[in-house]
């Protein structure tokens, strides 16, 4: 406990010395009384800063603040009218599940701008606490843990053997996927750094939520419709960047689906849009909601919850920037979870690249969402928490902006995001080019050496595909396709997921494509940033954010990459139980 208190004190001193790490505005009414009396110059400076910030606010923003209730009521009426019309009209009646979900979601969000949260939370709390929470936690820990194991086993075996078979799948294949799930967890437990301190409730809840998400998407019409709609919405949204690409090139070039033109254009457009959403506060609101959910159900620190929730949306490096003031004070377990979350998911900025390669959008979205609770469970199983995190008990999202470079308006933020997107696209381009070339050079050297032993095509992929053979077997891939899928896993780890999905696309278009089951499992297994190139990116970004923790980051980076890799394999195995 003393370690946590010391960390909190150091954090407080650091925050008090830094003026750029907080997004909160200075309020003259909150200026300390001692400061006003003893140091009127500071109080005057604070007042001047507030006045300057108010002057910088645009007329549109001031108008919105003034007429905010009317604007929200009008928006709610518009959404309600759209929902009624869309439900009645025959052309859109077939998608009533999706449009009802999103329409009423936004209506509830607007309603709670006027309704205090306590009106809903207090009645629920008055029933939940005495009837569920208090009796449950009065039970001995062993009984509660046993109930958790029974719930997990029930949903695992129920999802694997409670649904009818599809395609070329057999119950034996599903049983292997179930066995693989327990083999992965056993290996993580056996290599855990502190087996006696594993937070089993966190692990069980993470595995349960991962399985529940998979069942909701793959075995319920509503879940599949919602996630498919989200996936195709993302695909159509990112496709709008092709209009800009066609302006610089031509429609014929865009139609060739070149990586340099189509994919990079979508990445630049998406990052620019996300930057604008950050300026408007939309991304912070979304991430804070996800983070609060995982913080409550999995008992992790606020910083861990924010990074885990943000990784599928903004990527492995950018998600760490959301908790930038706290990175230097994170425990070893927190740093490991942060890196594992980045390795086990993909960023929304590269979603269009995989969709363009023929991967079903719903598979990509589902795999990334499933990996959020899975990465938390796997990381805490590998390196349990031994200290007291500074952000234990609250969720904080930092915008990470420098006031000197803060955008003037949404359009300025979009422009800054486009410039940053160009930098990211350049990094992706150079990384793919150099890594592919480096692996080709190594494979050429191995082939030259292999010929001396009578082996004509000795490559890294050839070596690793046999190493990954048992791993691929435990995911439930059909026997005659294990080597082909394991080679894709080797390509992903040695090079990156871009190259692996390119090979998957080539196999799909070949005369001997993968079966539906093998293709689905492979598309889930490749959906993550766990590769050697990302290892360097993670170490570089986090070491820059937390120089004092650089040695710990470098020491646990490989472990986090392996855990992230296992997270994607586990998601693929769960998909194998349900297809």
Secondary structure by P-SEA (a helix, b strand, c coil): caaaaaaaaaaaaaaaaccccccccccccccccccccccaaaaaaaaaaaaaaaaaccaaaaaaaaaaaaaaaaaaaaaaaaaaaaaaccccccaaaaaaaaaaaaaaaaaaacccccccaaaaaaccccccaaaaaaccaaaaaaaaaaaaaaaaaaaaccccccccccaaaaaaaaaaaaaaaaaaaaacccccccaaaaaaaaaaaaaaaaaaacccaaaaaaaaaaaaaaaaaaacaaaaaaaaccaaaaaaccccccaaaaaaaaaaaaaaaaaaaaaaaaaaaaaaaaaaaccccaaaaaaaaacccccaaaaaaaaccccccccaaaaaaaaaaaaacccccaaaaaaaacccaaaaaaaaaaaaaaaaaaaaaacccccccccccbbbbbcccccccccccaaaaaaaaaaaaaaaaaaaaaaaaaaaaaaaaaaaaaaaaaaaaccccccaaaaaaaaaaaaaaaacccccaaaaaaaaaaaaaaccaaaaaaaaaaaaaccccccaaaaaaaaaaacccccaaaaaaaaaaaaaacccaaaaaaaaaaaaaaaaaaaaaaaaaaaaacc
